[in-house]
Amino acid sequence: MPGYKLYLDDIRNPKGEGWVVVRSFEEFVATIEALGLPEEISFDHDLGWDQEQNCELKSGYDCAKWLVEQDLAIENFNVHSANPVGAENIRSLLQNFLKFKQNLR
């Protein structure tokens, strides 16, 4: 599905149309593996709580780390998280990875 936009959030829905919505780290990875790298990603940081394990689920930061580990650079991204520290961590990681990739050229 070339040219798709990916919206990562456990609760909220995107404004506007044309987004593929994923609610978890697992859905994020599966969608990119199935459809390829999107043209845009909007990240939430906090993706919920596992009641059975009594722990936080993998976060938007884990999704960003997965992209870096897979050597997938996304230039067009947004962080819509209400968690200011988590949001800055995602932004910093992806911006630094982009700078690193650009310096390799």
N, C-alpha and C positions, 0 to 999 in steps of 0.2 A: 504494500500500500504506500507507494511513494508520495511524499509530500504531506504526510499526516502530522498532526500535532498531538502530543501526549500530555495529559493532565494527571498528576499524581496527588491524590488527596483521599484520606479515609472517610471524610464526611461531606465536604463541600463539592459543588458542581461548578464547572467553569461558566464564565459569562461568554456569550457568543457561541457560535456553532463550529463544527468541524473538529472537535476534540475527541480523541479516544481517551476515556477515563479509566484509570487503574487505581485500585484502593490499597495495594500492598506491594512490598518489595518483590514478592514472588510473581505477581501480575505484571509488574514493571519489567522484570527480566524476561518473562515469557512473551510479552508483547513485542519487545525489541528483538528477541530471537526469532519470532515469527514474521514480523513486518519490516525489520531493519531499523536503522537509526532514524528517528523522526526529524522533521525540519525544525521543530521547536518542542521544548519541554517546559512545563510549569511545575515547580516542585513545592510540596508541603514538606515540613520536616517531621512533625510528630504524626505517626501513622497508627496510633491506638495502643491498646493494652491487651495482653493475653491473660484472660481471667483464669484459665486453668493453670498456667505456669506462673501467674502473678508477676509478670515482667512486661517491660515495654517491648513492642514489636520492632522489627527493623525499621529504620527511619529513612527519610528522604536523603539524609547524608549517606546512609549505606547504599542507596541507589546511585548517588553521584560517585561514590568510591568504586562501585561495580563498573560504571562507565569507564573510569580511569584505568581500572585493572584490565578491562577488555581493550584498552587503547582506542576508545571511541570518544572523539572530541566533539562536543556539541557547542556550536557558536551562538545559537539563538535559544537562550534559556531565561527563565524568570523564576524567582522564588517568592511565592505568595504566602509563606508561612507566617503565623502570628508569633512564633518563637524567634526572638531577635538573634539570640546566640546561634541557634541551629541554622537560621537563614544565612547568617554571615559565614558560617562554616561551609555551607554548600556553595555559596557564591565564591568564596576564596579558593576552595579546592578546584572548582571548574575554571575560574579565571586563570589561576596559576598553571593548570594543565594546558590551557589554550596557549599561554605565553611560551611554555616549554615546547609545545608542538610547533609553534611558529618559529622558534629559534633553531629548530632542526632543519628548516627549509633552506 
